[in-house]
Structure formats: C-alpha cells, structure tokens
Amino acid sequence: MVTAIILINTERTKINDVAEQLAEMAGVSEVYSVSGKYDLIVIVRVGSNDDLADLVTKKMLRIDAIVNSETMLAFKAFSRHDLEAMFSVGM
C-alpha cells in the first residue's frame, strides 16, 4: 500500500469543484480544504507507485482548475488512530 499526501493550489473560484472531483477518484481517501499556502490537501492510498503515477499524471491532470501540486510519499505511519485500528481487528 502506497500512501501519499498531495498539496494542491487551484483557481480561487474552483476550490470546491476541484475537491469534489478529487474525492470521487479511486484511491483518494480524503480531501481537505485548508488555510495557508495551499488550497487543498489530498490523502491518497493506492496499491503501487504505478497507481499513484497514474492518478497524478493522468487523472488529476484532467482537472483544468488545478494550478499547482506537490506530491509527498509517506514512509511510515505514526498515528495513534492507525495503531488502534490495527490492533482492534477481531474485537
């Protein structure tokens, strides 16, 4: 499983439209509108790096209102939420 965090800038009047389009894409687990330097943060969970490349370079590229993006790969999860979910299997 590959997890990536994608930081996105959009045209100012299209933030909600872009967020909705992204949320519908396979592999996108969460989309947040945020304050600060970026307009949206997208959490992606896909099976392989090839799946991530396809999402970023083919599917996201079709959204004209995306002005800029920065993709970061997650190496390891340290979230208490993730650890609790892992150990609660079967309970």
DRENRO-761287 format. One record per atom (N, C-alpha, C): residue in three letters; x, z, y; residue number from 0. Coordinates in nm, 2 decimals. Example, Ala and Ser with C-alpha at 12.3 -4.5 7.8 and 13.67 -1.06 7.14 Angstrom:
<recs>
[rec 'ALA'; [1.32; 0.78; -0.57]; 0]
[rec 'ALA'; [1.23; 0.78; -0.45]; 0]
[rec 'ALA'; [1.32; 0.78; -0.33]; 0]
[rec 'SER'; [1.28; 0.71; -0.22]; 1]
[rec 'SER'; [1.37; 0.71; -0.11]; 1]
[rec 'SER'; [1.29; 0.79; 0.00]; 1]
</recs>
This chain:
<recs>
[rec 'MET'; [0.08; 0.00; -0.12]; 0]
[rec 'MET'; [0.00; 0.00; 0.00]; 0]
[rec 'MET'; [0.09; 0.00; 0.12]; 0]
[rec 'VAL'; [0.06; -0.09; 0.21]; 1]
[rec 'VAL'; [0.13; -0.10; 0.34]; 1]
[rec 'VAL'; [0.04; -0.05; 0.45]; 1]
[rec 'THR'; [0.09; 0.04; 0.53]; 2]
[rec 'THR'; [0.02; 0.09; 0.65]; 2]
[rec 'THR'; [0.09; 0.05; 0.77]; 2]
[rec 'ALA'; [0.02; -0.01; 0.87]; 3]
[rec 'ALA'; [0.08; -0.05; 0.99]; 3]
[rec 'ALA'; [-0.01; 0.00; 1.11]; 3]
[rec 'ILE'; [0.05; 0.02; 1.22]; 4]
[rec 'ILE'; [-0.01; 0.06; 1.35]; 4]
[rec 'ILE'; [0.01; -0.06; 1.44]; 4]
[rec 'ILE'; [-0.10; -0.12; 1.49]; 5]
[rec 'ILE'; [-0.08; -0.23; 1.58]; 5]
[rec 'ILE'; [-0.13; -0.19; 1.72]; 5]
[rec 'LEU'; [-0.05; -0.20; 1.82]; 6]
[rec 'LEU'; [-0.08; -0.17; 1.96]; 6]
[rec 'LEU'; [-0.12; -0.30; 2.03]; 6]
[rec 'ILE'; [-0.23; -0.31; 2.09]; 7]
[rec 'ILE'; [-0.28; -0.43; 2.15]; 7]
[rec 'ILE'; [-0.32; -0.42; 2.29]; 7]
[rec 'ASN'; [-0.29; -0.53; 2.37]; 8]
[rec 'ASN'; [-0.34; -0.55; 2.50]; 8]
[rec 'ASN'; [-0.43; -0.67; 2.50]; 8]
[rec 'THR'; [-0.55; -0.65; 2.57]; 9]
[rec 'THR'; [-0.65; -0.76; 2.57]; 9]
[rec 'THR'; [-0.68; -0.79; 2.72]; 9]
[rec 'GLU'; [-0.76; -0.90; 2.73]; 10]
[rec 'GLU'; [-0.81; -0.93; 2.86]; 10]
[rec 'GLU'; [-0.90; -0.81; 2.90]; 10]
[rec 'ARG'; [-0.90; -0.76; 3.02]; 11]
[rec 'ARG'; [-0.97; -0.64; 3.06]; 11]
[rec 'ARG'; [-1.12; -0.64; 3.03]; 11]
[rec 'THR'; [-1.18; -0.75; 3.04]; 12]
[rec 'THR'; [-1.33; -0.75; 3.02]; 12]
[rec 'THR'; [-1.37; -0.78; 2.87]; 12]
[rec 'LYS'; [-1.27; -0.79; 2.78]; 13]
[rec 'LYS'; [-1.29; -0.82; 2.64]; 13]
[rec 'LYS'; [-1.25; -0.71; 2.54]; 13]
[rec 'ILE'; [-1.22; -0.59; 2.59]; 14]
[rec 'ILE'; [-1.17; -0.48; 2.51]; 14]
[rec 'ILE'; [-1.27; -0.46; 2.39]; 14]
[rec 'ASN'; [-1.39; -0.43; 2.43]; 15]
[rec 'ASN'; [-1.49; -0.40; 2.32]; 15]
[rec 'ASN'; [-1.52; -0.52; 2.23]; 15]
[rec 'ASP'; [-1.52; -0.64; 2.28]; 16]
[rec 'ASP'; [-1.54; -0.76; 2.19]; 16]
[rec 'ASP'; [-1.42; -0.77; 2.09]; 16]
[rec 'VAL'; [-1.30; -0.75; 2.14]; 17]
[rec 'VAL'; [-1.19; -0.76; 2.05]; 17]
[rec 'VAL'; [-1.19; -0.65; 1.95]; 17]
[rec 'ALA'; [-1.22; -0.53; 1.99]; 18]
[rec 'ALA'; [-1.23; -0.41; 1.90]; 18]
[rec 'ALA'; [-1.33; -0.44; 1.79]; 18]
[rec 'GLU'; [-1.44; -0.49; 1.82]; 19]
[rec 'GLU'; [-1.55; -0.52; 1.72]; 19]
[rec 'GLU'; [-1.50; -0.63; 1.62]; 19]
[rec 'GLN'; [-1.43; -0.73; 1.67]; 20]
[rec 'GLN'; [-1.38; -0.84; 1.59]; 20]
[rec 'GLN'; [-1.28; -0.79; 1.49]; 20]
[rec 'LEU'; [-1.19; -0.70; 1.54]; 21]
[rec 'LEU'; [-1.08; -0.65; 1.46]; 21]
[rec 'LEU'; [-1.14; -0.55; 1.35]; 21]
[rec 'ALA'; [-1.24; -0.47; 1.39]; 22]
[rec 'ALA'; [-1.30; -0.38; 1.30]; 22]
[rec 'ALA'; [-1.36; -0.45; 1.18]; 22]
[rec 'GLU'; [-1.40; -0.57; 1.19]; 23]
[rec 'GLU'; [-1.47; -0.65; 1.09]; 23]
[rec 'GLU'; [-1.37; -0.71; 0.99]; 23]
[rec 'MET'; [-1.24; -0.71; 1.02]; 24]
[rec 'MET'; [-1.14; -0.78; 0.94]; 24]
[rec 'MET'; [-1.10; -0.69; 0.82]; 24]
[rec 'ALA'; [-1.09; -0.76; 0.71]; 25]
[rec 'ALA'; [-1.04; -0.69; 0.59]; 25]
[rec 'ALA'; [-0.90; -0.64; 0.61]; 25]
[rec 'GLY'; [-0.88; -0.51; 0.57]; 26]
[rec 'GLY'; [-0.75; -0.45; 0.59]; 26]
[rec 'GLY'; [-0.74; -0.36; 0.71]; 26]
[rec 'VAL'; [-0.83; -0.38; 0.80]; 27]
[rec 'VAL'; [-0.84; -0.29; 0.92]; 27]
[rec 'VAL'; [-0.92; -0.17; 0.89]; 27]
[rec 'SER'; [-0.86; -0.05; 0.89]; 28]
[rec 'SER'; [-0.94; 0.07; 0.86]; 28]
[rec 'SER'; [-0.99; 0.14; 0.98]; 28]
[rec 'GLU'; [-0.92; 0.13; 1.10]; 29]
[rec 'GLU'; [-0.97; 0.19; 1.22]; 29]
[rec 'GLU'; [-0.93; 0.12; 1.34]; 29]
[rec 'VAL'; [-1.01; 0.12; 1.44]; 30]
[rec 'VAL'; [-0.98; 0.06; 1.57]; 30]
[rec 'VAL'; [-1.01; 0.16; 1.68]; 30]
[rec 'TYR'; [-0.92; 0.20; 1.77]; 31]
[rec 'TYR'; [-0.94; 0.29; 1.87]; 31]
[rec 'TYR'; [-0.92; 0.23; 2.01]; 31]
[rec 'SER'; [-1.01; 0.25; 2.10]; 32]
[rec 'SER'; [-0.98; 0.21; 2.24]; 32]
[rec 'SER'; [-0.91; 0.34; 2.30]; 32]
[rec 'VAL'; [-0.81; 0.31; 2.38]; 33]
[rec 'VAL'; [-0.72; 0.43; 2.42]; 33]
[rec 'VAL'; [-0.69; 0.41; 2.57]; 33]
[rec 'SER'; [-0.64; 0.52; 2.63]; 34]
[rec 'SER'; [-0.59; 0.51; 2.76]; 34]
[rec 'SER'; [-0.44; 0.49; 2.75]; 34]
[rec 'GLY'; [-0.38; 0.45; 2.86]; 35]
[rec 'GLY'; [-0.23; 0.43; 2.87]; 35]
[rec 'GLY'; [-0.19; 0.29; 2.87]; 35]
[rec 'LYS'; [-0.08; 0.26; 2.82]; 36]
[rec 'LYS'; [-0.01; 0.12; 2.83]; 36]
[rec 'LYS'; [-0.09; 0.02; 2.75]; 36]
[rec 'TYR'; [-0.16; 0.06; 2.64]; 37]
[rec 'TYR'; [-0.23; -0.03; 2.55]; 37]
[rec 'TYR'; [-0.38; -0.01; 2.56]; 37]
[rec 'ASP'; [-0.45; -0.11; 2.52]; 38]
[rec 'ASP'; [-0.60; -0.11; 2.53]; 38]
[rec 'ASP'; [-0.66; -0.06; 2.39]; 38]
[rec 'LEU'; [-0.60; -0.11; 2.28]; 39]
[rec 'LEU'; [-0.65; -0.08; 2.15]; 39]
[rec 'LEU'; [-0.53; -0.04; 2.06]; 39]
[rec 'ILE'; [-0.56; 0.05; 1.97]; 40]
[rec 'ILE'; [-0.47; 0.09; 1.86]; 40]
[rec 'ILE'; [-0.55; 0.06; 1.73]; 40]
[rec 'VAL'; [-0.48; -0.02; 1.64]; 41]
[rec 'VAL'; [-0.55; -0.06; 1.52]; 41]
[rec 'VAL'; [-0.47; -0.01; 1.40]; 41]
[rec 'ILE'; [-0.53; 0.06; 1.31]; 42]
[rec 'ILE'; [-0.47; 0.11; 1.19]; 42]
[rec 'ILE'; [-0.50; 0.01; 1.07]; 42]
[rec 'VAL'; [-0.40; -0.04; 1.01]; 43]
[rec 'VAL'; [-0.42; -0.14; 0.90]; 43]
[rec 'VAL'; [-0.36; -0.08; 0.77]; 43]
[rec 'ARG'; [-0.44; -0.10; 0.67]; 44]
[rec 'ARG'; [-0.39; -0.06; 0.53]; 44]
[rec 'ARG'; [-0.42; -0.18; 0.44]; 44]
[rec 'VAL'; [-0.31; -0.25; 0.40]; 45]
[rec 'VAL'; [-0.32; -0.37; 0.31]; 45]
[rec 'VAL'; [-0.23; -0.35; 0.19]; 45]
[rec 'GLY'; [-0.24; -0.44; 0.10]; 46]
[rec 'GLY'; [-0.17; -0.43; -0.03]; 46]
[rec 'GLY'; [-0.02; -0.47; -0.02]; 46]
[rec 'SER'; [0.01; -0.55; 0.07]; 47]
[rec 'SER'; [0.15; -0.60; 0.07]; 47]
[rec 'SER'; [0.19; -0.65; 0.21]; 47]
[rec 'ASN'; [0.32; -0.67; 0.23]; 48]
[rec 'ASN'; [0.37; -0.72; 0.36]; 48]
[rec 'ASN'; [0.31; -0.86; 0.38]; 48]
[rec 'ASP'; [0.30; -0.94; 0.28]; 49]
[rec 'ASP'; [0.24; -1.07; 0.29]; 49]
[rec 'ASP'; [0.09; -1.06; 0.35]; 49]
[rec 'ASP'; [0.02; -0.96; 0.30]; 50]
[rec 'ASP'; [-0.12; -0.94; 0.35]; 50]
[rec 'ASP'; [-0.12; -0.90; 0.50]; 50]
[rec 'LEU'; [-0.02; -0.82; 0.54]; 51]
[rec 'LEU'; [0.00; -0.78; 0.68]; 51]
[rec 'LEU'; [0.03; -0.90; 0.76]; 51]
[rec 'ALA'; [0.13; -0.98; 0.71]; 52]
[rec 'ALA'; [0.17; -1.10; 0.79]; 52]
[rec 'ALA'; [0.05; -1.20; 0.81]; 52]
[rec 'ASP'; [-0.03; -1.21; 0.70]; 53]
[rec 'ASP'; [-0.15; -1.30; 0.71]; 53]
[rec 'ASP'; [-0.25; -1.25; 0.82]; 53]
[rec 'LEU'; [-0.27; -1.12; 0.82]; 54]
[rec 'LEU'; [-0.36; -1.06; 0.91]; 54]
[rec 'LEU'; [-0.31; -1.07; 1.06]; 54]
[rec 'VAL'; [-0.18; -1.05; 1.08]; 55]
[rec 'VAL'; [-0.13; -1.05; 1.22]; 55]
[rec 'VAL'; [-0.11; -1.19; 1.27]; 55]
[rec 'THR'; [-0.05; -1.28; 1.18]; 56]
[rec 'THR'; [-0.01; -1.41; 1.23]; 56]
[rec 'THR'; [-0.12; -1.52; 1.21]; 56]
[rec 'LYS'; [-0.22; -1.49; 1.13]; 57]
[rec 'LYS'; [-0.33; -1.59; 1.11]; 57]
[rec 'LYS'; [-0.46; -1.54; 1.17]; 57]
[rec 'LYS'; [-0.51; -1.43; 1.12]; 58]
[rec 'LYS'; [-0.64; -1.38; 1.15]; 58]
[rec 'LYS'; [-0.65; -1.33; 1.30]; 58]
[rec 'MET'; [-0.56; -1.24; 1.33]; 59]
[rec 'MET'; [-0.56; -1.19; 1.47]; 59]
[rec 'MET'; [-0.53; -1.29; 1.57]; 59]
[rec 'LEU'; [-0.45; -1.39; 1.54]; 60]
[rec 'LEU'; [-0.41; -1.50; 1.63]; 60]
[rec 'LEU'; [-0.53; -1.58; 1.67]; 60]
[rec 'ARG'; [-0.64; -1.58; 1.60]; 61]
[rec 'ARG'; [-0.76; -1.65; 1.63]; 61]
[rec 'ARG'; [-0.84; -1.58; 1.75]; 61]
[rec 'ILE'; [-0.81; -1.46; 1.78]; 62]
[rec 'ILE'; [-0.88; -1.39; 1.88]; 62]
[rec 'ILE'; [-0.81; -1.42; 2.02]; 62]
[rec 'ASP'; [-0.87; -1.51; 2.10]; 63]
[rec 'ASP'; [-0.80; -1.55; 2.22]; 63]
[rec 'ASP'; [-0.78; -1.44; 2.32]; 63]
[rec 'ALA'; [-0.86; -1.34; 2.32]; 64]
[rec 'ALA'; [-0.85; -1.24; 2.43]; 64]
[rec 'ALA'; [-0.74; -1.14; 2.40]; 64]
[rec 'ILE'; [-0.67; -1.15; 2.29]; 65]
[rec 'ILE'; [-0.55; -1.06; 2.27]; 65]
[rec 'ILE'; [-0.44; -1.12; 2.35]; 65]
[rec 'VAL'; [-0.39; -1.04; 2.44]; 66]
[rec 'VAL'; [-0.28; -1.09; 2.53]; 66]
[rec 'VAL'; [-0.14; -1.06; 2.47]; 66]
[rec 'ASN'; [-0.13; -0.94; 2.41]; 67]
[rec 'ASN'; [0.00; -0.90; 2.36]; 67]
[rec 'ASN'; [-0.03; -0.80; 2.24]; 67]
[rec 'SER'; [0.06; -0.80; 2.15]; 68]
[rec 'SER'; [0.05; -0.69; 2.04]; 68]
[rec 'SER'; [0.19; -0.65; 1.99]; 68]
[rec 'GLU'; [0.20; -0.53; 1.94]; 69]
[rec 'GLU'; [0.32; -0.48; 1.88]; 69]
[rec 'GLU'; [0.28; -0.41; 1.75]; 69]
[rec 'THR'; [0.34; -0.46; 1.65]; 70]
[rec 'THR'; [0.31; -0.41; 1.51]; 70]
[rec 'THR'; [0.42; -0.31; 1.46]; 70]
[rec 'MET'; [0.38; -0.20; 1.42]; 71]
[rec 'MET'; [0.48; -0.10; 1.36]; 71]
[rec 'MET'; [0.44; -0.07; 1.22]; 71]
[rec 'LEU'; [0.54; -0.07; 1.13]; 72]
[rec 'LEU'; [0.52; -0.03; 0.99]; 72]
[rec 'LEU'; [0.53; 0.12; 0.97]; 72]
[rec 'ALA'; [0.44; 0.18; 0.90]; 73]
[rec 'ALA'; [0.45; 0.32; 0.87]; 73]
[rec 'ALA'; [0.54; 0.34; 0.74]; 73]
[rec 'PHE'; [0.64; 0.43; 0.75]; 74]
[rec 'PHE'; [0.72; 0.45; 0.63]; 74]
[rec 'PHE'; [0.67; 0.56; 0.54]; 74]
[rec 'LYS'; [0.62; 0.67; 0.60]; 75]
[rec 'LYS'; [0.58; 0.78; 0.53]; 75]
[rec 'LYS'; [0.47; 0.86; 0.60]; 75]
[rec 'ALA'; [0.37; 0.91; 0.53]; 76]
[rec 'ALA'; [0.26; 0.99; 0.59]; 76]
[rec 'ALA'; [0.29; 1.14; 0.59]; 76]
[rec 'PHE'; [0.27; 1.20; 0.70]; 77]
[rec 'PHE'; [0.29; 1.35; 0.70]; 77]
[rec 'PHE'; [0.16; 1.42; 0.74]; 77]
[rec 'SER'; [0.05; 1.35; 0.75]; 78]
[rec 'SER'; [-0.08; 1.40; 0.79]; 78]
[rec 'SER'; [-0.13; 1.50; 0.69]; 78]
[rec 'ARG'; [-0.18; 1.62; 0.74]; 79]
[rec 'ARG'; [-0.24; 1.72; 0.66]; 79]
[rec 'ARG'; [-0.37; 1.66; 0.60]; 79]
[rec 'HIS'; [-0.44; 1.57; 0.67]; 80]
[rec 'HIS'; [-0.56; 1.51; 0.62]; 80]
[rec 'HIS'; [-0.53; 1.43; 0.49]; 80]
[rec 'ASP'; [-0.42; 1.35; 0.50]; 81]
[rec 'ASP'; [-0.38; 1.27; 0.38]; 81]
[rec 'ASP'; [-0.34; 1.35; 0.26]; 81]
[rec 'LEU'; [-0.27; 1.46; 0.29]; 82]
[rec 'LEU'; [-0.22; 1.55; 0.18]; 82]
[rec 'LEU'; [-0.34; 1.62; 0.12]; 82]
[rec 'GLU'; [-0.44; 1.67; 0.20]; 83]
[rec 'GLU'; [-0.56; 1.73; 0.14]; 83]
[rec 'GLU'; [-0.64; 1.63; 0.06]; 83]
[rec 'ALA'; [-0.65; 1.51; 0.10]; 84]
[rec 'ALA'; [-0.73; 1.41; 0.03]; 84]
[rec 'ALA'; [-0.66; 1.38; -0.11]; 84]
[rec 'MET'; [-0.53; 1.38; -0.11]; 85]
[rec 'MET'; [-0.45; 1.35; -0.23]; 85]
[rec 'MET'; [-0.47; 1.46; -0.33]; 85]
[rec 'PHE'; [-0.47; 1.59; -0.29]; 86]
[rec 'PHE'; [-0.48; 1.70; -0.38]; 86]
[rec 'PHE'; [-0.63; 1.74; -0.41]; 86]
[rec 'SER'; [-0.73; 1.68; -0.35]; 87]
[rec 'SER'; [-0.87; 1.71; -0.38]; 87]
[rec 'SER'; [-0.93; 1.62; -0.48]; 87]
[rec 'VAL'; [-0.86; 1.53; -0.53]; 88]
[rec 'VAL'; [-0.91; 1.44; -0.63]; 88]
[rec 'VAL'; [-0.96; 1.52; -0.75]; 88]
[rec 'GLY'; [-1.09; 1.49; -0.79]; 89]
[rec 'GLY'; [-1.15; 1.56; -0.90]; 89]
[rec 'GLY'; [-1.21; 1.69; -0.87]; 89]
[rec 'MET'; [-1.20; 1.74; -0.75]; 90]
[rec 'MET'; [-1.26; 1.87; -0.72]; 90]
[rec 'MET'; [-1.39; 1.86; -0.66]; 90]
</recs>
